[in-house]
Amino acid sequence: MDLFRRKSVTALQQEAASDNSLKRALGALNLTTLGIGAIIGTGIFVLTGTVAALNSGPAVVLSFTFAGVASIFAALCYSEFASLVPMAGSAYTYGYATLGELIAWIIGWDLILEYALGAVTVAIGWSGYVVSFLHDVGISVPCALSAARGAAVTCADGTTTTAIFNLPAVIIIALVTTLLVIGIKESANVNSVIVIIKVVVVLLFIVGAAHAINTANWHPFIPPQTVKDGVPVAGEFGWSGVFTGAAIVFFAYIGFDAVSTAAQEAKNPQKDMPIGIIGSLLICTILYILVSGIATGIMSYKELNVPDPIAVAADRAGLGWMATLIKLGAIAGLSSVILVMLLGQSRVFYSMSRDGLLPQFVNKVHPRFQTPYITSIVTGIGVAFFAAILPIRDAASLVSIGTLLAFVIVSVGILVLRVREPDLPRVFRTPAVWAVAPLGAFSAAWLMKSLPWVTWERLIIWFAIGMVVYFGYSIKHSRLAK
C-alpha cells in the first residue's frame, strides 16, 4: 500500500494538453477579476473594523500588510505550479504531483473547509447586508426567514422571534450555482461586472473620505496590550494583537488561490495564471491598506466594532449618501466571493473524482455547457443547506486555518519539485525560491499558530473524518493505484 504514490508532472502536462472536456475560455483579465472577486468581500467591509477595535487598533494597517506579505509568498509558489501543471484542482493537484496521494487527499479535504465553508460564511454575511439594504428601500424580509435556524431575530417592529431558516442565503447560493452550471465564460463575465461595481465603491470611499482623516486618531498607532488582573491578554493590542489581527484578516485574502482552480479553463494558462494570481493579490492588498488606514484615521478605532464599519466611517466623513452605496458594494462584493468559492470547490471535487478518490458521477461534464454540472449542483445544495441553518460564529477562523495549511503544503511542494525535477521547463519560476518558499511556509504556519485552540480542535476532528473516508473508500478506488 503506497500512500505516497505520485502523479507525474509530465503526464499531467500531457493530460492538460489533450483534455478538452472543460472549455478554455478565460484570459488574463478574466482570471485577475476572478481573483479580485474572491478577495474583496467580508474582509474589507466587515473585518477592518472588528480587528481594529478588538486586536490591532490603527495598526490594523500592519495586520493587513503582514497577511498580504504571507499571501504574496504563497502566491508566487502557486503561480509556478499553475503555469507548470495547468489542471483543475489547485493545491490538491500540486500536492499529488510532489508529495504523494495521501498528502493530496489531505489538501483536497482541507480545501473543502476553504471553499465550501467559506461560501457558507459569506452567504450568511450576504444575507445580512441584503436584508438591511432592502429595509432601507422599504422592503421587509420576514424576520423568521432571515437568520440561522433557532436564532433570535429582532423584527422591524421591535418584536423578537425565532428564525426558521436563512432564505436570502439559500437564494444567492441557488442563483450562483445556476450560473456556474450554465457556463464558465458567463460566470466570469458576471463576475467582472460585479468586480467593477465593488472596486468603484471602494475607490469612492478612499477618494471621498481621505479629507476627513484626523491624524490624532492614529495615536497610539499600536495601543498598549490589554491587562486583566495583572496578566497581559494575548491578542488584544500590542504586537501580539497585530499578529492575531493578521491571522484574522487573513480571511480577507482567501480567494486568490481559487484562480488556480480555473487553470484548465484558461486560454493560455502558462502565461495568464501568474498574472491572474499575483495581479489580483497586489491590487487587493493596496486597497485593503488604504481603506483600513482611512477608516482608523476618520474615527477612533474603539468605535469601529460594528457590522458595517466602512459605512459608519463614510457617514462620519460627511458622506452619508454613501452608506446605501457601500451596502450595495458589499452585496456585490460578497456575491462574487460566493461565485468564486463555489467555482473553486466544484473544480477540486471534479479533480478528486477523476483521480478515483471520490465517486465517478461527480466528474460528469455537461454536454452543452462544458461545465462539471453534477459537482456544481451537489456543492450548491450542500452549501445552501448549511448556509440556511448555521450561524456565522467561528467559521472565518476555520476557513483561515484550512487555507493557511494549504499554503504551507504548496510552499513546501514547490521546493520538493525543484529538487526532484529541476529541469522541467517552467514558463514562470518563483523568484528566489529558496527564500520565498520557506518564508511562505513559515509565515502561514506562524499565522496558524496565532489562531485559537478551539479552531485547531475543529480542524483535527475534520481531518479525522477525512482519514476515515480516505481509507474506507478513496484508497481502494484510486486510479493511480490501479
TAMO-V520177 format. One record per residue. N is the residue number from 0. RES is the residue in three letters. OMEGA is omega in radians with two decimals (* if undefined). D_CENTER is the distance of its C-alpha to the mean C-alpha in Angstrom with 1 decimal. Layout:
BEGIN
n:N res:RES omega:OMEGA d_center:D_CENTER
n:N res:RES omega:OMEGA d_center:D_CENTER
END
This chain:
BEGIN
n:0 res:MET omega:-3.11 d_center:34.8
n:1 res:ASP omega:-3.10 d_center:32.6
n:2 res:LEU omega:-3.04 d_center:29.2
n:3 res:PHE omega:3.06 d_center:28.2
n:4 res:ARG omega:-3.01 d_center:29.4
n:5 res:ARG omega:2.98 d_center:27.4
n:6 res:LYS omega:-3.14 d_center:26.9
n:7 res:SER omega:3.09 d_center:28.7
n:8 res:VAL omega:3.13 d_center:26.7
n:9 res:THR omega:3.11 d_center:29.7
n:10 res:ALA omega:3.11 d_center:29.7
n:11 res:LEU omega:3.12 d_center:26.0
n:12 res:GLN omega:3.11 d_center:26.9
n:13 res:GLN omega:3.11 d_center:29.9
n:14 res:GLU omega:3.14 d_center:27.9
n:15 res:ALA omega:-3.10 d_center:25.4
n:16 res:ALA omega:-3.03 d_center:28.5
n:17 res:SER omega:-3.06 d_center:30.3
n:18 res:ASP omega:3.13 d_center:27.7
n:19 res:ASN omega:-3.09 d_center:27.6
n:20 res:SER omega:3.06 d_center:26.3
n:21 res:LEU omega:-3.04 d_center:23.2
n:22 res:LYS omega:3.09 d_center:23.9
n:23 res:ARG omega:-3.00 d_center:23.3
n:24 res:ALA omega:-3.00 d_center:22.7
n:25 res:LEU omega:3.05 d_center:20.0
n:26 res:GLY omega:-3.09 d_center:21.1
n:27 res:ALA omega:3.14 d_center:19.7
n:28 res:LEU omega:3.09 d_center:19.2
n:29 res:ASN omega:-3.10 d_center:17.4
n:30 res:LEU omega:3.11 d_center:14.9
n:31 res:THR omega:3.13 d_center:14.5
n:32 res:THR omega:3.01 d_center:13.9
n:33 res:LEU omega:3.13 d_center:11.4
n:34 res:GLY omega:3.11 d_center:9.4
n:35 res:ILE omega:3.13 d_center:10.4
n:36 res:GLY omega:-3.13 d_center:9.8
n:37 res:ALA omega:-3.00 d_center:6.0
n:38 res:ILE omega:-3.06 d_center:6.2
n:39 res:ILE omega:-3.12 d_center:9.2
n:40 res:GLY omega:-3.09 d_center:9.1
n:41 res:THR omega:-3.07 d_center:9.5
n:42 res:GLY omega:-3.02 d_center:9.7
n:43 res:ILE omega:-3.06 d_center:12.6
n:44 res:PHE omega:-3.08 d_center:14.3
n:45 res:VAL omega:-2.99 d_center:14.4
n:46 res:LEU omega:3.11 d_center:13.5
n:47 res:THR omega:-3.08 d_center:15.8
n:48 res:GLY omega:-3.06 d_center:18.7
n:49 res:THR omega:3.14 d_center:18.3
n:50 res:VAL omega:3.09 d_center:17.6
n:51 res:ALA omega:-3.06 d_center:20.5
n:52 res:ALA omega:-2.98 d_center:22.8
n:53 res:LEU omega:-3.00 d_center:22.2
n:54 res:ASN omega:-2.89 d_center:21.3
n:55 res:SER omega:-2.99 d_center:21.8
n:56 res:GLY omega:3.11 d_center:24.0
n:57 res:PRO omega:3.12 d_center:24.1
n:58 res:ALA omega:2.98 d_center:22.8
n:59 res:VAL omega:3.04 d_center:19.3
n:60 res:VAL omega:3.11 d_center:19.6
n:61 res:LEU omega:3.11 d_center:20.0
n:62 res:SER omega:3.10 d_center:17.1
n:63 res:PHE omega:-3.14 d_center:14.8
n:64 res:THR omega:-3.13 d_center:16.9
n:65 res:PHE omega:3.12 d_center:16.8
n:66 res:ALA omega:3.12 d_center:13.0
n:67 res:GLY omega:3.12 d_center:13.1
n:68 res:VAL omega:3.10 d_center:15.9
n:69 res:ALA omega:-3.14 d_center:14.4
n:70 res:SER omega:-3.12 d_center:11.5
n:71 res:ILE omega:3.06 d_center:14.3
n:72 res:PHE omega:-3.13 d_center:16.3
n:73 res:ALA omega:-3.11 d_center:13.8
n:74 res:ALA omega:3.12 d_center:13.2
n:75 res:LEU omega:3.10 d_center:17.0
n:76 res:CYS omega:3.08 d_center:17.2
n:77 res:TYR omega:-3.07 d_center:14.7
n:78 res:SER omega:3.10 d_center:16.8
n:79 res:GLU omega:3.13 d_center:20.0
n:80 res:PHE omega:-3.06 d_center:18.9
n:81 res:ALA omega:3.11 d_center:17.6
n:82 res:SER omega:-3.11 d_center:20.9
n:83 res:LEU omega:-3.11 d_center:22.9
n:84 res:VAL omega:-3.05 d_center:21.6
n:85 res:PRO omega:-3.13 d_center:20.5
n:86 res:MET omega:2.99 d_center:19.6
n:87 res:ALA omega:3.08 d_center:16.9
n:88 res:GLY omega:3.04 d_center:15.2
n:89 res:SER omega:-3.04 d_center:13.3
n:90 res:ALA omega:3.09 d_center:13.8
n:91 res:TYR omega:-3.13 d_center:15.9
n:92 res:THR omega:-3.13 d_center:18.4
n:93 res:TYR omega:3.11 d_center:18.5
n:94 res:GLY omega:3.13 d_center:19.3
n:95 res:TYR omega:-3.09 d_center:21.9
n:96 res:ALA omega:-3.02 d_center:23.6
n:97 res:THR omega:-2.97 d_center:23.9
n:98 res:LEU omega:3.04 d_center:23.8
n:99 res:GLY omega:-2.98 d_center:25.0
n:100 res:GLU omega:-3.11 d_center:24.4
n:101 res:LEU omega:3.12 d_center:23.8
n:102 res:ILE omega:3.11 d_center:21.1
n:103 res:ALA omega:3.10 d_center:19.5
n:104 res:TRP omega:-3.14 d_center:19.7
n:105 res:ILE omega:3.13 d_center:18.2
n:106 res:ILE omega:-3.14 d_center:15.1
n:107 res:GLY omega:3.10 d_center:15.0
n:108 res:TRP omega:3.13 d_center:15.5
n:109 res:ASP omega:-3.11 d_center:12.9
n:110 res:LEU omega:3.06 d_center:10.2
n:111 res:ILE omega:3.08 d_center:11.3
n:112 res:LEU omega:-3.08 d_center:10.1
n:113 res:GLU omega:-2.99 d_center:6.4
n:114 res:TYR omega:-3.08 d_center:6.7
n:115 res:ALA omega:-3.13 d_center:9.8
n:116 res:LEU omega:3.05 d_center:9.7
n:117 res:GLY omega:3.11 d_center:6.3
n:118 res:ALA omega:3.08 d_center:8.4
n:119 res:VAL omega:-3.11 d_center:11.3
n:120 res:THR omega:-3.08 d_center:10.3
n:121 res:VAL omega:3.11 d_center:9.4
n:122 res:ALA omega:3.10 d_center:12.5
n:123 res:ILE omega:3.08 d_center:14.6
n:124 res:GLY omega:3.10 d_center:13.7
n:125 res:TRP omega:-3.14 d_center:14.6
n:126 res:SER omega:-3.14 d_center:17.8
n:127 res:GLY omega:3.13 d_center:18.8
n:128 res:TYR omega:-3.11 d_center:18.6
n:129 res:VAL omega:3.11 d_center:20.4
n:130 res:VAL omega:3.13 d_center:23.1
n:131 res:SER omega:-3.12 d_center:23.7
n:132 res:PHE omega:3.13 d_center:23.9
n:133 res:LEU omega:3.09 d_center:26.3
n:134 res:HIS omega:3.13 d_center:28.4
n:135 res:ASP omega:-3.09 d_center:28.8
n:136 res:VAL omega:3.02 d_center:30.3
n:137 res:GLY omega:3.12 d_center:32.5
n:138 res:ILE omega:-3.11 d_center:30.7
n:139 res:SER omega:3.02 d_center:30.2
n:140 res:VAL omega:3.11 d_center:27.9
n:141 res:PRO omega:-2.99 d_center:29.9
n:142 res:CYS omega:3.11 d_center:28.6
n:143 res:ALA omega:-3.13 d_center:29.0
n:144 res:LEU omega:-3.02 d_center:26.4
n:145 res:SER omega:-3.11 d_center:23.7
n:146 res:ALA omega:-3.12 d_center:22.3
n:147 res:ALA omega:-3.13 d_center:21.7
n:148 res:ARG omega:3.10 d_center:24.9
n:149 res:GLY omega:-3.12 d_center:27.3
n:150 res:ALA omega:3.07 d_center:25.8
n:151 res:ALA omega:-3.08 d_center:28.4
n:152 res:VAL omega:3.06 d_center:28.0
n:153 res:THR omega:-3.10 d_center:30.2
n:154 res:CYS omega:-3.09 d_center:31.4
n:155 res:ALA omega:-3.13 d_center:32.6
n:156 res:ASP omega:3.08 d_center:36.2
n:157 res:GLY omega:3.11 d_center:35.4
n:158 res:THR omega:3.14 d_center:35.8
n:159 res:THR omega:3.12 d_center:33.4
n:160 res:THR omega:3.12 d_center:32.5
n:161 res:THR omega:-3.08 d_center:30.5
n:162 res:ALA omega:3.09 d_center:27.6
n:163 res:ILE omega:3.02 d_center:27.9
n:164 res:PHE omega:-3.04 d_center:24.4
n:165 res:ASN omega:-3.06 d_center:21.6
n:166 res:LEU omega:3.14 d_center:22.8
n:167 res:PRO omega:3.13 d_center:20.6
n:168 res:ALA omega:3.12 d_center:17.5
n:169 res:VAL omega:-3.10 d_center:19.3
n:170 res:ILE omega:-3.10 d_center:20.5
n:171 res:ILE omega:3.10 d_center:17.2
n:172 res:ILE omega:3.13 d_center:15.9
n:173 res:ALA omega:-3.14 d_center:19.4
n:174 res:LEU omega:-3.12 d_center:19.4
n:175 res:VAL omega:3.13 d_center:16.1
n:176 res:THR omega:3.10 d_center:17.3
n:177 res:THR omega:3.13 d_center:20.6
n:178 res:LEU omega:-3.12 d_center:19.3
n:179 res:LEU omega:3.10 d_center:17.5
n:180 res:VAL omega:-3.08 d_center:20.8
n:181 res:ILE omega:3.11 d_center:22.9
n:182 res:GLY omega:-3.12 d_center:21.5
n:183 res:ILE omega:-3.13 d_center:18.8
n:184 res:LYS omega:3.11 d_center:20.8
n:185 res:GLU omega:3.12 d_center:21.1
n:186 res:SER omega:-3.12 d_center:17.4
n:187 res:ALA omega:3.14 d_center:16.8
n:188 res:ASN omega:3.09 d_center:19.6
n:189 res:VAL omega:3.12 d_center:18.5
n:190 res:ASN omega:-3.12 d_center:15.1
n:191 res:SER omega:3.11 d_center:17.1
n:192 res:VAL omega:-3.14 d_center:19.3
n:193 res:ILE omega:-3.14 d_center:16.6
n:194 res:VAL omega:3.12 d_center:15.1
n:195 res:ILE omega:-3.13 d_center:18.7
n:196 res:ILE omega:-3.02 d_center:19.2
n:197 res:LYS omega:3.08 d_center:16.5
n:198 res:VAL omega:3.08 d_center:17.2
n:199 res:VAL omega:3.12 d_center:20.8
n:200 res:VAL omega:3.14 d_center:20.3
n:201 res:VAL omega:-3.14 d_center:18.6
n:202 res:LEU omega:3.08 d_center:21.5
n:203 res:LEU omega:3.10 d_center:24.1
n:204 res:PHE omega:-3.11 d_center:23.1
n:205 res:ILE omega:-3.08 d_center:23.3
n:206 res:VAL omega:-3.04 d_center:26.6
n:207 res:GLY omega:-3.03 d_center:28.1
n:208 res:ALA omega:-3.05 d_center:27.4
n:209 res:ALA omega:-3.09 d_center:28.2
n:210 res:HIS omega:-3.03 d_center:31.9
n:211 res:ALA omega:-3.13 d_center:31.5
n:212 res:ILE omega:3.01 d_center:30.3
n:213 res:ASN omega:-3.01 d_center:32.7
n:214 res:THR omega:3.10 d_center:32.4
n:215 res:ALA omega:3.13 d_center:33.9
n:216 res:ASN omega:3.12 d_center:30.7
n:217 res:TRP omega:-3.13 d_center:29.2
n:218 res:HIS omega:-0.09 d_center:31.9
n:219 res:PRO omega:-3.09 d_center:31.4
n:220 res:PHE omega:3.02 d_center:28.3
n:221 res:ILE omega:-3.12 d_center:27.4
n:222 res:PRO omega:3.14 d_center:29.1
n:223 res:PRO omega:-3.11 d_center:31.1
n:224 res:GLN omega:3.12 d_center:29.7
n:225 res:THR omega:3.11 d_center:30.4
n:226 res:VAL omega:3.10 d_center:33.4
n:227 res:LYS omega:-3.12 d_center:34.4
n:228 res:ASP omega:3.10 d_center:37.8
n:229 res:GLY omega:-3.11 d_center:38.1
n:230 res:VAL omega:3.10 d_center:35.0
n:231 res:PRO omega:-3.14 d_center:32.0
n:232 res:VAL omega:-3.12 d_center:28.8
n:233 res:ALA omega:3.06 d_center:26.0
n:234 res:GLY omega:3.10 d_center:22.8
n:235 res:GLU omega:3.12 d_center:24.7
n:236 res:PHE omega:-2.95 d_center:25.5
n:237 res:GLY omega:-3.12 d_center:27.2
n:238 res:TRP omega:3.12 d_center:25.3
n:239 res:SER omega:3.08 d_center:23.9
n:240 res:GLY omega:3.11 d_center:22.3
n:241 res:VAL omega:-3.10 d_center:20.8
n:242 res:PHE omega:3.04 d_center:19.2
n:243 res:THR omega:3.07 d_center:18.1
n:244 res:GLY omega:3.12 d_center:16.6
n:245 res:ALA omega:3.13 d_center:14.8
n:246 res:ALA omega:-3.12 d_center:13.4
n:247 res:ILE omega:-3.11 d_center:12.3
n:248 res:VAL omega:3.05 d_center:11.0
n:249 res:PHE omega:3.06 d_center:8.9
n:250 res:PHE omega:-3.12 d_center:6.3
n:251 res:ALA omega:-3.09 d_center:6.9
n:252 res:TYR omega:-3.13 d_center:6.2
n:253 res:ILE omega:3.09 d_center:2.9
n:254 res:GLY omega:-3.12 d_center:3.5
n:255 res:PHE omega:3.13 d_center:7.1
n:256 res:ASP omega:3.09 d_center:7.9
n:257 res:ALA omega:3.07 d_center:7.5
n:258 res:VAL omega:-3.07 d_center:10.5
n:259 res:SER omega:3.11 d_center:12.5
n:260 res:THR omega:-3.14 d_center:12.5
n:261 res:ALA omega:-3.06 d_center:14.6
n:262 res:ALA omega:-3.10 d_center:17.1
n:263 res:GLN omega:3.12 d_center:19.7
n:264 res:GLU omega:3.10 d_center:19.6
n:265 res:ALA omega:-3.14 d_center:20.0
n:266 res:LYS omega:-3.12 d_center:23.6
n:267 res:ASN omega:-2.97 d_center:23.9
n:268 res:PRO omega:-3.11 d_center:21.1
n:269 res:GLN omega:-3.12 d_center:23.0
n:270 res:LYS omega:-2.96 d_center:23.1
n:271 res:ASP omega:-3.11 d_center:20.3
n:272 res:MET omega:3.10 d_center:17.3
n:273 res:PRO omega:3.12 d_center:17.7
n:274 res:ILE omega:-3.11 d_center:18.2
n:275 res:GLY omega:-3.08 d_center:15.0
n:276 res:ILE omega:-3.04 d_center:12.8
n:277 res:ILE omega:-3.11 d_center:14.8
n:278 res:GLY omega:-3.13 d_center:15.9
n:279 res:SER omega:-3.11 d_center:12.6
n:280 res:LEU omega:-3.13 d_center:11.6
n:281 res:LEU omega:-3.13 d_center:15.2
n:282 res:ILE omega:-3.08 d_center:15.5
n:283 res:CYS omega:3.10 d_center:12.6
n:284 res:THR omega:3.13 d_center:13.8
n:285 res:ILE omega:-3.14 d_center:17.3
n:286 res:LEU omega:3.13 d_center:16.4
n:287 res:TYR omega:-3.10 d_center:14.7
n:288 res:ILE omega:-3.14 d_center:17.9
n:289 res:LEU omega:-3.10 d_center:20.2
n:290 res:VAL omega:-3.12 d_center:19.0
n:291 res:SER omega:3.10 d_center:18.9
n:292 res:GLY omega:-3.14 d_center:22.3
n:293 res:ILE omega:-3.11 d_center:23.9
n:294 res:ALA omega:-3.14 d_center:22.8
n:295 res:THR omega:3.06 d_center:24.3
n:296 res:GLY omega:-3.13 d_center:27.3
n:297 res:ILE omega:-3.07 d_center:28.2
n:298 res:MET omega:3.14 d_center:28.4
n:299 res:SER omega:3.12 d_center:28.6
n:300 res:TYR omega:-3.10 d_center:25.4
n:301 res:LYS omega:-3.09 d_center:27.1
n:302 res:GLU omega:-3.00 d_center:26.9
n:303 res:LEU omega:-3.14 d_center:23.1
n:304 res:ASN omega:-3.12 d_center:22.2
n:305 res:VAL omega:-3.11 d_center:21.9
n:306 res:PRO omega:-3.08 d_center:19.4
n:307 res:ASP omega:-3.01 d_center:19.7
n:308 res:PRO omega:-3.11 d_center:20.4
n:309 res:ILE omega:3.07 d_center:20.2
n:310 res:ALA omega:3.12 d_center:22.6
n:311 res:VAL omega:3.12 d_center:24.8
n:312 res:ALA omega:3.11 d_center:24.9
n:313 res:ALA omega:3.12 d_center:25.8
n:314 res:ASP omega:3.12 d_center:28.5
n:315 res:ARG omega:3.13 d_center:29.9
n:316 res:ALA omega:3.14 d_center:30.1
n:317 res:GLY omega:3.14 d_center:32.3
n:318 res:LEU omega:-3.09 d_center:29.7
n:319 res:GLY omega:3.13 d_center:30.1
n:320 res:TRP omega:-3.08 d_center:29.9
n:321 res:MET omega:-3.03 d_center:26.3
n:322 res:ALA omega:3.13 d_center:25.1
n:323 res:THR omega:3.12 d_center:25.0
n:324 res:LEU omega:3.12 d_center:23.6
n:325 res:ILE omega:3.06 d_center:20.7
n:326 res:LYS omega:3.11 d_center:20.1
n:327 res:LEU omega:3.09 d_center:20.3
n:328 res:GLY omega:3.11 d_center:17.8
n:329 res:ALA omega:3.12 d_center:15.3
n:330 res:ILE omega:3.11 d_center:16.0
n:331 res:ALA omega:-3.11 d_center:15.5
n:332 res:GLY omega:-3.12 d_center:12.3
n:333 res:LEU omega:3.10 d_center:10.8
n:334 res:SER omega:-3.11 d_center:12.6
n:335 res:SER omega:3.06 d_center:10.9
n:336 res:VAL omega:3.12 d_center:7.3
n:337 res:ILE omega:-3.13 d_center:9.1
n:338 res:LEU omega:-3.07 d_center:10.9
n:339 res:VAL omega:3.10 d_center:8.5
n:340 res:MET omega:3.12 d_center:6.7
n:341 res:LEU omega:3.06 d_center:10.5
n:342 res:LEU omega:-3.12 d_center:11.6
n:343 res:GLY omega:-3.11 d_center:9.7
n:344 res:GLN omega:-3.11 d_center:11.0
n:345 res:SER omega:-3.14 d_center:14.4
n:346 res:ARG omega:3.07 d_center:14.8
n:347 res:VAL omega:3.09 d_center:14.2
n:348 res:PHE omega:3.13 d_center:16.8
n:349 res:TYR omega:-3.11 d_center:19.0
n:350 res:SER omega:-3.13 d_center:19.3
n:351 res:MET omega:3.12 d_center:20.0
n:352 res:SER omega:3.12 d_center:22.6
n:353 res:ARG omega:3.12 d_center:24.2
n:354 res:ASP omega:3.10 d_center:24.7
n:355 res:GLY omega:-3.09 d_center:26.4
n:356 res:LEU omega:3.00 d_center:24.0
n:357 res:LEU omega:-3.11 d_center:23.3
n:358 res:PRO omega:-3.01 d_center:26.0
n:359 res:GLN omega:-3.10 d_center:27.1
n:360 res:PHE omega:-3.08 d_center:26.8
n:361 res:VAL omega:-3.02 d_center:23.0
n:362 res:ASN omega:3.10 d_center:23.2
n:363 res:LYS omega:-3.14 d_center:25.6
n:364 res:VAL omega:-3.12 d_center:25.2
n:365 res:HIS omega:-3.06 d_center:26.5
n:366 res:PRO omega:-3.12 d_center:29.8
n:367 res:ARG omega:-3.02 d_center:29.5
n:368 res:PHE omega:-3.11 d_center:25.9
n:369 res:GLN omega:3.05 d_center:25.0
n:370 res:THR omega:3.07 d_center:21.7
n:371 res:PRO omega:-2.90 d_center:20.9
n:372 res:TYR omega:-3.13 d_center:21.9
n:373 res:ILE omega:-3.12 d_center:22.6
n:374 res:THR omega:3.09 d_center:19.2
n:375 res:SER omega:-3.12 d_center:17.6
n:376 res:ILE omega:3.14 d_center:20.0
n:377 res:VAL omega:3.11 d_center:19.8
n:378 res:THR omega:-3.12 d_center:16.0
n:379 res:GLY omega:3.14 d_center:16.5
n:380 res:ILE omega:-3.14 d_center:19.4
n:381 res:GLY omega:-3.13 d_center:17.8
n:382 res:VAL omega:3.14 d_center:14.7
n:383 res:ALA omega:-3.14 d_center:17.4
n:384 res:PHE omega:-3.08 d_center:19.6
n:385 res:PHE omega:3.09 d_center:17.4
n:386 res:ALA omega:-3.11 d_center:16.1
n:387 res:ALA omega:-2.97 d_center:19.9
n:388 res:ILE omega:-3.04 d_center:21.1
n:389 res:LEU omega:2.93 d_center:18.6
n:390 res:PRO omega:-3.01 d_center:18.3
n:391 res:ILE omega:-3.03 d_center:15.2
n:392 res:ARG omega:2.97 d_center:16.7
n:393 res:ASP omega:-3.07 d_center:15.0
n:394 res:ALA omega:-3.11 d_center:12.0
n:395 res:ALA omega:3.14 d_center:9.6
n:396 res:SER omega:-3.14 d_center:11.6
n:397 res:LEU omega:3.07 d_center:11.5
n:398 res:VAL omega:-3.12 d_center:7.8
n:399 res:SER omega:-3.08 d_center:8.1
n:400 res:ILE omega:3.09 d_center:11.2
n:401 res:GLY omega:3.14 d_center:10.2
n:402 res:THR omega:3.13 d_center:7.9
n:403 res:LEU omega:3.10 d_center:10.7
n:404 res:LEU omega:3.08 d_center:13.2
n:405 res:ALA omega:3.13 d_center:12.0
n:406 res:PHE omega:3.11 d_center:12.3
n:407 res:VAL omega:-3.06 d_center:15.7
n:408 res:ILE omega:3.11 d_center:16.9
n:409 res:VAL omega:3.14 d_center:16.0
n:410 res:SER omega:3.09 d_center:17.8
n:411 res:VAL omega:-3.10 d_center:20.7
n:412 res:GLY omega:-3.13 d_center:20.8
n:413 res:ILE omega:3.08 d_center:21.5
n:414 res:LEU omega:3.11 d_center:24.4
n:415 res:VAL omega:-3.12 d_center:25.8
n:416 res:LEU omega:3.10 d_center:25.8
n:417 res:ARG omega:3.14 d_center:27.5
n:418 res:VAL omega:-3.02 d_center:30.2
n:419 res:ARG omega:-3.11 d_center:30.6
n:420 res:GLU omega:-3.05 d_center:30.6
n:421 res:PRO omega:-3.02 d_center:31.2
n:422 res:ASP omega:3.08 d_center:33.0
n:423 res:LEU omega:3.09 d_center:30.4
n:424 res:PRO omega:-3.09 d_center:30.2
n:425 res:ARG omega:3.10 d_center:27.0
n:426 res:VAL omega:3.06 d_center:26.3
n:427 res:PHE omega:3.11 d_center:23.7
n:428 res:ARG omega:3.07 d_center:24.4
n:429 res:THR omega:-3.13 d_center:22.2
n:430 res:PRO omega:3.12 d_center:24.6
n:431 res:ALA omega:-2.97 d_center:26.2
n:432 res:VAL omega:-3.09 d_center:24.4
n:433 res:TRP omega:2.98 d_center:26.4
n:434 res:ALA omega:-3.05 d_center:25.2
n:435 res:VAL omega:-3.08 d_center:21.6
n:436 res:ALA omega:3.07 d_center:20.6
n:437 res:PRO omega:3.10 d_center:22.2
n:438 res:LEU omega:3.09 d_center:20.7
n:439 res:GLY omega:3.13 d_center:17.2
n:440 res:ALA omega:-3.09 d_center:18.0
n:441 res:PHE omega:-3.09 d_center:19.9
n:442 res:SER omega:3.09 d_center:17.5
n:443 res:ALA omega:3.12 d_center:14.6
n:444 res:ALA omega:3.13 d_center:17.3
n:445 res:TRP omega:3.12 d_center:18.6
n:446 res:LEU omega:3.05 d_center:15.5
n:447 res:MET omega:-3.13 d_center:15.4
n:448 res:LYS omega:-3.09 d_center:19.1
n:449 res:SER omega:-3.13 d_center:18.5
n:450 res:LEU omega:-3.06 d_center:16.7
n:451 res:PRO omega:-3.07 d_center:19.3
n:452 res:TRP omega:-3.13 d_center:21.3
n:453 res:VAL omega:3.09 d_center:20.5
n:454 res:THR omega:3.10 d_center:16.9
n:455 res:TRP omega:-3.14 d_center:18.6
n:456 res:GLU omega:-3.13 d_center:21.0
n:457 res:ARG omega:3.08 d_center:18.5
n:458 res:LEU omega:-3.14 d_center:16.9
n:459 res:ILE omega:3.12 d_center:20.5
n:460 res:ILE omega:3.14 d_center:21.4
n:461 res:TRP omega:-3.13 d_center:18.5
n:462 res:PHE omega:3.06 d_center:19.7
n:463 res:ALA omega:3.08 d_center:23.3
n:464 res:ILE omega:3.14 d_center:22.6
n:465 res:GLY omega:3.12 d_center:21.0
n:466 res:MET omega:3.09 d_center:24.2
n:467 res:VAL omega:3.13 d_center:26.4
n:468 res:VAL omega:-3.09 d_center:24.8
n:469 res:TYR omega:-3.09 d_center:25.0
n:470 res:PHE omega:3.11 d_center:28.6
n:471 res:GLY omega:-3.07 d_center:29.7
n:472 res:TYR omega:-2.88 d_center:28.5
n:473 res:SER omega:-3.06 d_center:26.5
n:474 res:ILE omega:-3.11 d_center:28.9
n:475 res:LYS omega:-3.05 d_center:31.8
n:476 res:HIS omega:-3.10 d_center:30.3
n:477 res:SER omega:3.09 d_center:28.6
n:478 res:ARG omega:-3.13 d_center:29.9
n:479 res:LEU omega:3.12 d_center:30.1
n:480 res:ALA omega:-3.10 d_center:32.4
n:481 res:LYS omega:* d_center:34.6
END
